[in-house]
């Protein structure tokens, strides 16, 4: 199975990071928790790590660290990974971008949103688990819609109305 076909039905998050940036290691933990919460009810999430490390060895060391989720994917290290960052207008790392089915960014502030969902800004501590789970589920549904996942789009009938509307008037019969 090719990577492209395996990702066809997934909503992809590109995670731009490097082992030499402390905030990347901190965010790994938050993104892993976010990922696990989504995976409890939905397996359509895919995280792809795009390295800004200086070498393949540094990239592999960071990717194999305990805070990096074992199910995440990784781009192969090359000297031109900066081109990917430029294509997605990544100005700093860590950065998290939600991409649509055509590979275009539909949410470039995803990192801040995950951070806000997972951690209380005032205390720096984890949010209440029940509140966090509900917020993560809502955010994930929003991102899936933005990415073009038809499975979370509002259904429409052939006439253009909502599939769930049951108040449509029956056609009258003329005598």
N, C-alpha and C positions, 0 to 999 in steps of 0.2 A: 504494500500500500504506500503510495507516495505521500509526502508531507502535504502537498497541495490538496489532494483528495481527502486526506484525514482532517484537514482544517476547514473544508468546504461548509460543513454544518456547525461550525464553531464561531463564537464571538471571540476575537483575538485581542489580547492586550499586549502591546510591545513595552517591555520593561527595559529602559535604558539605565545602566548602572555600571559601577566599577568597584572593585574591592578596596581601592585606596581612598574611597570616600566614606567616611564614618556614617553619614546619614543614609547611605545605601544599605549598610548592614542593619541599621535600625529599621528602615522601611521594609527590608526583606521579611522581617518578623510580622509586620502589620499586613503586608500583602499576602503572606502565607495564610494568616488567619482569615482574611477576606476570602481568599481562594477556597479554603476549607469550608467556610460557611456557605458559599455558593454551591460547592460540590455536594453538600448534604441533600440538595433538592434538584440540582441541575448539572448535567455533565457537559454542557455546551461551552464552558469556559476553557480558553487556552491562553497561557502566558508564555511569551517568547522573550527570553533574555537577550538583549543586544548589548554587548560589552563595550566599555570605553577603557578597558584595561590596556596596558602598554605592550603586553605580549600574550601569546596563546597560553603559556604556563600560568600567568597571573589570572587570565580568564577562567581557566579550568579550576584553579585553586579556589577562586571566589564562587564559581558555579557549584562546586562540590562541597561548599561550606554547609554547616548544619542548618543555617537559617534559610537557605535556598530550597524551595519545595522540590522534592524528587520527581514530580510529574511535569515540571516545566520544561519547555524546550529551549534550545540555545542556538543562535546563529553561529556558524563557523567563524572563528577568528581570522580576520584578514586586516591588512593595513588600511583598508578603505571603509571600515565600519563607520567612520565619520560621515561618509556620504549618506548613509541611512539616517543618521541623526539630522543631517542638513535637510534631507527630503521631508522629514517630519517636523522640521523647524524646532528641534530640541535645543534649547539654550543652556540648560543645566542638567546635572544628574544628581540624584535620581530623577527620572521622569517616567511617566506612565501614559501611554496613548492607546485609546480604543480605536480600532480600525474597522472599516466596513468591508463588505464582500469584495470590493474592488481594490482594497488595500489603501484606501485614503483615510486620513484621520477624521473621526467624527466627534472626538472628545479628547482634547489635549490637556485638560486640567484634571485628569483622572487621579493623579497622585494626591493632589490636595483633597479631593473628595474622599478617597480611601482613608487618608490620614484623619480627616474630620469625623468619619463614620466610626473609626476604630479607637480613637483616643480623645479624651476630654481635653479641650484646649486649656482650661483653667488649671487642671491638676496634672496633666500629662499622663494620667492613668487610663487604663482601659475603661471603655463605657460599659454600662450594664448589659449583660449578655442578651437578654430578651429584647431590649430596645435596639441593640446593635444588630441582631439577626434580622429583625423586621426592616431596619433601615438598609441593610446590605441587600436584602431581597428586592426591595423597591428600587434601589440604585441599579442593581443588576438588570432588572426588567427594563429600566430606562435605557441603559447602555445597549441592550440587545435590540431594542426598537431603533435606536440611533444607527446601529450597525446594519440594519436591514434584515433582521431575523424575522421572517414572516410568521413564525410560530407565536410571537408575542404581539403581533399587529392586531388591531381591531378588525374582526371579520366583517365582510360586507356581502349582502345578497346580490344577486344579479341585477336587481333594480337599483342598486346603489345605497340602499338603506343598511342600517346596522343589522348584523345577523341575529343579534339578541333581541331586537325589537319585536314585540308580539302584539303591539297595538295597531297593526295595519288593518285598515278597514277592508272587509270582504267586498269584492265587486258586487254591485247591485245588478239584479236581473231586470231588464226592461220587459214590460208586457205588451 
